[in-house]
């Protein structure tokens, strides 16, 4: 599955609303980042070691960037959730 398909799923979940869906959306967004990162690494000539799980491989090569982006995604979800919560 391509990363952007996970991102579409995250967007659909955000549109539904509610905390459980927003939390699920964050997970889908993380998968989108990992899969897009893997495709990018391959395009840039970084081979995936045989038998290596995609998550571990991307974490090793993109760990700082992925953590930053996931942190930003998490913050965006919290801000969006707070803006929809009365009071």
One Martini backbone bead per residue (centre of mass of N, CA, C, O) as a GRO file, in nm:
protein
   87
    1UNK     BB    1   0.098   0.035   0.021
    2UNK     BB    2   0.059   0.359  -0.007
    3UNK     BB    3   0.101   0.640   0.174
    4UNK     BB    4  -0.138   0.815   0.055
    5UNK     BB    5  -0.359   0.615   0.142
    6UNK     BB    6  -0.324   0.665   0.445
    7UNK     BB    7  -0.383   0.967   0.433
    8UNK     BB    8  -0.672   0.944   0.333
    9UNK     BB    9  -0.770   0.792   0.581
   10UNK     BB   10  -0.705   1.019   0.782
   11UNK     BB   11  -0.891   1.232   0.656
   12UNK     BB   12  -1.153   1.073   0.692
   13UNK     BB   13  -1.139   1.054   1.004
   14UNK     BB   14  -1.137   1.361   1.058
   15UNK     BB   15  -1.419   1.418   0.927
   16UNK     BB   16  -1.589   1.261   1.140
   17UNK     BB   17  -1.481   1.265   1.419
   18UNK     BB   18  -1.360   1.228   1.713
   19UNK     BB   19  -1.128   1.095   1.909
   20UNK     BB   20  -1.094   0.806   1.793
   21UNK     BB   21  -1.050   0.908   1.499
   22UNK     BB   22  -0.806   1.093   1.556
   23UNK     BB   23  -0.623   0.870   1.661
   24UNK     BB   24  -0.635   0.697   1.405
   25UNK     BB   25  -0.525   0.916   1.215
   26UNK     BB   26  -0.242   0.923   1.333
   27UNK     BB   27  -0.167   0.635   1.254
   28UNK     BB   28  -0.207   0.675   0.947
   29UNK     BB   29   0.003   0.904   0.924
   30UNK     BB   30   0.243   0.733   1.009
   31UNK     BB   31   0.224   0.531   0.777
   32UNK     BB   32   0.260   0.738   0.556
   33UNK     BB   33   0.547   0.822   0.636
   34UNK     BB   34   0.684   0.549   0.613
   35UNK     BB   35   0.610   0.484   0.315
   36UNK     BB   36   0.723   0.743   0.192
   37UNK     BB   37   1.008   0.706   0.304
   38UNK     BB   38   1.071   0.442   0.158
   39UNK     BB   39   1.035   0.546  -0.130
   40UNK     BB   40   1.253   0.763  -0.105
   41UNK     BB   41   1.496   0.588  -0.036
   42UNK     BB   42   1.485   0.423  -0.295
   43UNK     BB   43   1.509   0.663  -0.493
   44UNK     BB   44   1.798   0.748  -0.349
   45UNK     BB   45   1.952   0.449  -0.309
   46UNK     BB   46   1.838   0.300  -0.053
   47UNK     BB   47   1.861  -0.004   0.057
   48UNK     BB   48   1.677  -0.267   0.163
   49UNK     BB   49   1.725  -0.488   0.380
   50UNK     BB   50   1.701  -0.802   0.412
   51UNK     BB   51   1.423  -0.854   0.630
   52UNK     BB   52   1.352  -0.571   0.682
   53UNK     BB   53   1.160  -0.363   0.836
   54UNK     BB   54   1.021  -0.075   0.739
   55UNK     BB   55   1.024   0.072   1.014
   56UNK     BB   56   1.321   0.026   1.093
   57UNK     BB   57   1.450   0.144   0.844
   58UNK     BB   58   1.330   0.430   0.866
   59UNK     BB   59   1.418   0.493   1.149
   60UNK     BB   60   1.723   0.479   1.092
   61UNK     BB   61   1.719   0.702   0.845
   62UNK     BB   62   1.454   0.903   0.967
   63UNK     BB   63   1.412   0.958   1.272
   64UNK     BB   64   1.418   1.267   1.311
   65UNK     BB   65   1.203   1.340   1.096
   66UNK     BB   66   0.971   1.163   1.192
   67UNK     BB   67   0.946   1.278   1.477
   68UNK     BB   68   0.880   1.563   1.389
   69UNK     BB   69   0.626   1.500   1.216
   70UNK     BB   70   0.466   1.352   1.434
   71UNK     BB   71   0.459   1.585   1.631
   72UNK     BB   72   0.306   1.776   1.441
   73UNK     BB   73   0.059   1.593   1.400
   74UNK     BB   74  -0.022   1.578   1.696
   75UNK     BB   75  -0.063   1.879   1.738
   76UNK     BB   76  -0.277   1.919   1.518
   77UNK     BB   77  -0.485   1.728   1.645
   78UNK     BB   78  -0.517   1.878   1.914
   79UNK     BB   79  -0.605   2.148   1.801
   80UNK     BB   80  -0.850   2.044   1.649
   81UNK     BB   81  -0.994   1.920   1.893
   82UNK     BB   82  -1.014   2.181   2.064
   83UNK     BB   83  -1.180   2.347   1.846
   84UNK     BB   84  -1.433   2.124   1.881
   85UNK     BB   85  -1.436   2.184   2.187
   86UNK     BB   86  -1.618   2.286   2.425
   87UNK     BB   87  -1.468   2.526   2.651
   0.00000   0.00000   0.00000
